Amino acid sequence: MSWVIHLAGSNTTIHLEKCQIITLQPDRLRLELARRGWSAADLAREARISPPTVSAALAGRPIAAQSLVLIAGALSRGLVVPTIDVLLG
């Protein structure tokens, strides 16, 4: 199984294989959590992944590509809190 991810605001496409291991940018993930007013536990619940997987991503450790897909899906469904977004921006 594989996934194709299109990055918003660009013409970049990423192809991921199920067994692929990737590393996220922890600061960017923290920013996205803050924009939604979410904790790491909130992300784990919304993405339906384990808290240790979220912890690994936030620490810059490798996670499975499938976890990235689940994280991206959860973040895309989560509403950005406008006031928080303005304060962070």
Secondary structure, DSSP 8 states (H G I E B T S, - for coil): -EEEEE-TTSS-EEEEETT-EE---HHHHHHHHHHHT--HHHHHHHHT--HHHHHHHHTT--EEHHHHHHHHHHHHHS---HHHHHHH-
